[in-house]
Amino acid sequence: MAMEANEIEAMIRAALPDAHVTIEDLRGDGDHYAALVVSAAFKGKTRVQQHQMVYDALRGRMGGQLHALSLQTALPSD
């Protein structure tokens, strides 16, 4: 069962309330997405830690309901 883009965004925003989240369905199949997540919560974190924060927000759905997620994370520019 595939995930909807709005469901992915809602899960990320629930864990990172200040996040600006952009989701793109790469194949139109609801299974392969690209995401850009911008959050101040990433400050002081390595890129790996930032990605782990996003994966944690998806509560184990990676590799199951969500087959592929090309992920970019960033800090907000002031």
C-alpha positions as MATLAB code, in Angstrom:
seq = 'MAMEANEIEAMIRAALPDAHVTIEDLRGDGDHYAALVVSAAFKGKTRVQQHQMVYDALRGRMGGQLHALSLQTALPSD';
ca = [
       0.000    0.000    0.000;
       1.510    3.306   -1.130;
       1.565    6.551    0.849;
       0.099    9.850   -0.291;
       2.356   12.906   -0.437;
       0.136   14.795    2.018;
       0.449   11.921    4.516;
       4.252   12.052    4.309;
       4.193   15.828    4.757;
       1.833   15.603    7.746;
       4.035   13.040    9.502;
       7.153   15.169    8.993;
       5.372   18.330   10.194;
       4.071   16.500   13.268;
       7.659   15.710   14.278;
       9.179   18.991   13.041;
       6.418   21.622   13.439;
       8.466   24.491   11.976;
       9.420   22.508    8.867;
       8.825   23.700    5.349;
       8.213   20.471    3.426;
       8.112   20.024   -0.339;
       7.165   16.583   -1.663;
       7.348   15.476   -5.304;
       5.969   12.173   -6.610;
       8.779   11.131   -8.949;
       6.932    8.442  -10.916;
       3.283    9.186  -10.261;
       2.941    5.826   -8.522;
       2.765    6.998   -4.894;
       5.828    4.891   -4.175;
       8.833    7.007   -5.208;
       9.109   10.500   -3.752;
      11.603   13.329   -3.443;
      11.385   15.526   -0.346;
      13.002   18.779    0.682;
      12.685   19.468    4.405;
      13.844   22.815    5.808;
      13.818   23.139    9.592;
      15.619   25.074   12.315;
      15.594   21.825   14.308;
      18.476   20.666   12.089;
      20.834   23.294   13.541;
      23.994   21.684   14.897;
      23.113   18.288   13.411;
      25.085   16.414   10.792;
      23.387   15.619    7.495;
      23.032   11.996    8.627;
      21.373   13.109   11.884;
      19.036   15.417    9.946;
      17.976   12.580    7.655;
      17.496   10.289   10.643;
      15.168   12.856   12.199;
      13.015   12.764    9.062;
      13.078    8.955    8.863;
      12.091    8.790   12.540;
       9.138   11.053   11.744;
       7.957    8.483    9.193;
       7.679    5.910   11.997;
       9.012    2.835   10.230;
       7.172    3.283    6.943;
      10.391    3.526    4.891;
      10.918    0.334    2.928;
       7.318   -0.729    3.461;
       4.510    1.676    2.606;
       7.091    4.161    1.356;
       9.411    2.398   -1.067;
      11.809    5.207   -1.986;
      12.434    8.715   -0.685;
      15.119   10.950   -2.145;
      15.714   13.277    0.789;
      17.313   16.706    1.035;
      17.470   18.598    4.327;
      18.477   22.173    5.033;
      18.430   24.948    7.593;
      16.241   27.976    6.893;
      18.101   30.940    5.455;
      17.712   34.083    7.528;
];
